[in-house]
Amino acid sequence: MRAYNMKIILFFVFAFFLVGVLTIPESSAQDAIPSWIKNNAGWWADDKISDSDFLSGIKFLVETKIVKISYLTIPVDI
């Protein structure tokens, strides 16, 4: 169950990553996003690399400010 939860969390991290990539103008996106992260995403989706390895790649992109993550406020109805 824990591995399943980790996959869900990583899926959302990857989704936010993709939103960030899609908001970069196309001409600079090709230069900004390293090609190895695309390979990592494919390998992760095929279970060829661990969640930890994939997350390390995403972490590198965020730490080096190649990808910037904006925090969104989501209203919660109570």
N, C-alpha and C positions, 0 to 999 in steps of 0.2 A: 504494500500500500504506500509506503514511503517513497519508493521509486516512482510510482505513478504520480504522486503529488509533486515530486521534483520535476517530472516531465511537464506537468501542467504549468508550474511556475516558470520553467525555462521557455515554454511555449509563449507565455505572455511577455517575457523579457525579449524574446526574439521578435514577437509582434511589434513591440514598441521600437525595437531596433529597426525593423523594416519601415515603420512609419517615419522614423528619423531619416532613413536613407531615401525614402520617397520624397521627402520635402527638400532634399538637396537638389539644386539644379542639375540636369542631366550631364552637362558638360563637365562640371566639377565632381560629380558623383563617381565617375569612372576613375578619376585620379585620387579621390579621397578614400574610397573603400578598397582596402587591399584584397587582391584576388583570393588569397588564402582563406579569408573568412567565408567566402562563397563555398569553397571546398569543405571547410569545417561544417557548415550548415548542412550540406548534403550528406556528409559522413555521419553527422549526429542524427539526422533523420533516418538514416539506414542502420542506426545502432552500431556503427563502425568505430566511433569514439565515444568516450564516456561523457556524461552530463558535465562533470567537472572540467574536462578538457574543453568542451564547447564553451562553458561559462568563462573559462580563462581567456578565450579569444574575445568574447564580448567585453569582459572586464578591461582588457588591454585597449580596445577601441574607445571605451569611455574614459579611461585614465589618461590616454594620450589626446583626448578631446577630438578624436576623429569623428566620433558620434556623440552628440549632446542629447541628453534625456531631459525632457521637460516634464515637470510634475503637473498633473491635472487634478483639479478638485472635482470630485464626483459627488453630487448631492445624494444623500441617503434619505429615503422616505421612511419615517418611523410611524 
